[in-house]
Amino acid sequence: MTTIAVVSAGLSEPSSTRLLADRLAEATVASLATPGRDGQSGGAATVLHVDLRPLAHEITDAMLTRFAAPALSAAMAAVVEADAVVFVTPVFTAGVSGLAKSFLDVLDKDALADMPVLLGATGGTARHSLAIEHGLRPVFAYLRAAVVPTGVFAATDDWGSAGDSAALDGRIRRAGDDLAWAIRASRRTPQEADALPATADFASLLGGLGH
């Protein structure tokens, strides 16, 4: 079964950041349950939630001491041992949350290599919408994660009755489809064995191609 770690760096309770993270995870799970671009279903998925707000002190201590307390160690293990990650942060002053960045800083630099990752962000206005591309995607590129093309930014107006919720819904579905496809193709996910027998000869191969 596929495991998706959903990391939320929201600072309030309730949090629009957590809400976006949940919806991105739901879209991914739904997409995995339906046939993908290759005609294969990704099957069922388990979602593990990692909220960074309760870990703020432990993250700060780890930055200073390079030692992770048990709660932080468990959160880090949930992320690095997952098959995919949804990572969502609030944006402040055109930059990603310091809490989100600090959590990434205490991870081993190779821990997310080849990990399928979906990025999201929330902010007060659409003026912050490029924060994913300028502030978050380069960090995951340095960590050599396999970040999907579609990132989702949600401004405050996107959640209100006057907002264009249909547009946000479409971005969320597209991002979920992207992550589901990346999970199916991931080098971190066990692949099905080759369907051809080990002793297949050249004539058999040609026959399978219709020659």
C-alpha positions in Angstrom: 0.0 0.0 0.0 1.2 3.5 -0.9 2.0 5.8 2.0 1.7 9.6 1.5 3.2 11.9 4.2 1.3 15.2 4.3 3.4 18.0 5.9 1.6 21.2 7.0 3.5 24.2 8.3 0.4 26.2 9.2 0.7 28.3 12.3 -3.0 28.7 13.2 -5.8 26.4 14.3 -7.8 25.8 12.2 -5.4 26.4 9.3 -6.0 27.1 5.6 -2.6 25.5 5.1 -3.7 22.2 6.6 -7.0 22.5 4.7 -5.1 22.8 1.4 -2.8 19.9 2.4 -5.7 17.7 3.2 -7.4 18.4 -0.2 -4.2 17.8 -2.1 -3.8 14.4 -0.3 -7.5 13.5 -1.0 -7.1 14.4 -4.7 -3.9 12.2 -4.9 -5.6 9.2 -3.2 -8.6 9.5 -5.5 -6.4 9.7 -8.6 -4.4 6.6 -7.4 -7.6 4.7 -7.1 -8.5 5.2 -10.7 -6.5 4.0 -13.8 -3.7 6.4 -14.6 -2.0 7.4 -17.9 -0.6 3.9 -18.2 -4.0 2.3 -17.6 -2.9 0.9 -14.3 -4.5 1.8 -10.9 -2.1 2.7 -8.1 -4.4 1.0 -5.5 -5.1 2.1 -2.0 -3.1 4.7 -0.1 -2.5 5.6 3.5 -2.1 9.2 4.5 0.1 10.2 7.4 -0.3 13.8 8.7 2.8 15.7 10.0 1.8 19.1 11.5 4.9 21.2 12.2 3.3 23.7 14.6 3.5 21.3 17.6 7.1 20.5 16.7 8.3 24.1 16.5 10.4 24.0 19.7 11.9 20.6 18.8 12.8 21.9 15.3 14.5 24.9 16.8 16.4 22.8 19.2 17.5 20.4 16.4 18.8 23.4 14.4 20.9 24.5 17.4 22.1 21.1 18.7 21.8 18.8 15.6 19.9 16.4 17.9 16.2 15.5 17.2 13.9 14.8 20.1 11.7 11.7 19.9 8.6 13.5 18.6 10.6 15.2 15.8 12.5 12.0 15.0 9.1 10.2 14.5 7.9 13.0 12.2 11.1 12.9 10.2 10.9 9.1 9.8 7.3 9.4 8.7 8.3 11.8 5.9 11.5 10.1 4.7 10.0 6.6 4.8 6.9 7.5 2.8 6.3 6.8 -0.8 5.4 10.4 -1.6 5.1 13.8 0.2 2.6 16.6 0.1 4.3 19.7 1.5 2.3 22.8 2.2 3.5 26.1 3.8 2.0 29.5 4.5 3.8 32.5 2.8 4.9 35.5 4.8 6.4 38.6 3.2 6.8 36.8 -0.2 8.8 34.0 1.5 7.9 30.5 2.8 7.4 29.9 6.5 10.6 29.8 8.5 9.1 26.7 10.3 8.8 24.9 7.0 12.3 25.8 5.9 13.8 24.8 9.3 12.2 21.4 9.1 13.8 20.8 5.7 17.1 22.0 7.1 17.2 19.4 9.8 16.5 16.5 7.4 19.5 14.7 5.9 20.3 16.2 2.6 19.9 12.8 0.8 16.7 11.8 2.7 14.3 13.0 0.0 16.3 12.0 -3.1 13.9 10.8 -5.8 10.9 11.3 -3.5 7.7 12.3 -5.4 6.7 15.6 -3.9 3.7 17.9 -4.4 4.2 21.5 -3.3 1.5 23.8 -2.0 1.3 27.2 -0.4 -1.2 29.6 1.1 -1.2 33.4 1.5 -3.3 36.4 2.0 -3.2 37.6 -1.6 -2.4 36.2 -5.1 0.7 38.5 -5.0 2.4 35.6 -3.1 1.6 33.0 -5.7 5.2 32.7 -7.1 6.6 31.8 -3.7 6.4 28.1 -4.6 8.5 28.6 -7.6 11.0 31.1 -6.1 11.2 30.0 -2.5 10.2 26.3 -2.2 10.9 24.5 -5.5 14.6 25.3 -5.5 15.0 23.9 -2.0 13.5 20.5 -3.0 15.6 20.6 -6.2 18.7 20.9 -4.0 17.4 17.9 -2.0 17.0 16.0 -5.3 13.3 15.3 -4.8 11.1 14.5 -7.7 8.8 17.5 -7.5 5.7 17.3 -9.7 5.2 20.2 -12.2 1.9 21.5 -10.7 2.2 23.4 -7.5 -1.0 24.8 -5.9 -1.2 28.3 -4.3 -4.4 29.2 -2.5 -5.1 32.9 -1.5 -7.6 33.9 1.2 -10.2 34.8 -1.5 -10.0 31.3 -3.0 -11.7 29.9 0.2 -14.4 32.6 0.4 -17.8 32.6 -1.2 -16.7 35.3 -3.6 -13.6 33.3 -4.6 -13.1 31.2 -7.8 -13.4 27.9 -6.0 -13.8 26.0 -9.3 -10.4 27.2 -10.5 -8.8 26.1 -7.2 -10.6 22.7 -7.4 -9.2 22.2 -10.9 -5.6 23.0 -9.8 -6.0 20.6 -6.9 -7.2 17.8 -9.1 -4.5 18.4 -11.6 -1.8 18.4 -8.9 -3.3 15.2 -7.4 -3.1 13.5 -10.8 0.5 14.6 -11.2 1.5 13.2 -7.9 -0.3 9.9 -8.5 1.5 9.5 -11.8 4.8 10.3 -10.1 4.1 7.7 -7.5 3.4 5.0 -10.1 6.7 5.9 -11.9 8.8 6.4 -8.8 12.1 4.6 -8.4 11.4 4.6 -4.6 8.2 2.5 -5.2 8.7 -1.2 -5.9 8.0 -1.9 -9.5 6.2 -4.9 -11.0 8.5 -7.7 -12.3 9.0 -8.0 -16.0 6.0 -9.9 -17.4 8.2 -11.7 -20.0 9.7 -15.0 -18.8 13.5 -15.0 -18.2 13.9 -17.5 -21.0 11.9 -15.7 -23.7 13.7 -16.0 -27.0 13.9 -13.5 -29.8 11.2 -15.2 -31.8 8.8 -15.0 -28.9 9.5 -11.3 -28.5 8.8 -10.7 -32.2 5.6 -12.7 -31.9 4.4 -10.5 -29.0 4.9 -7.5 -31.2 2.6 -9.0 -33.9 5.4 -9.9 -36.4 
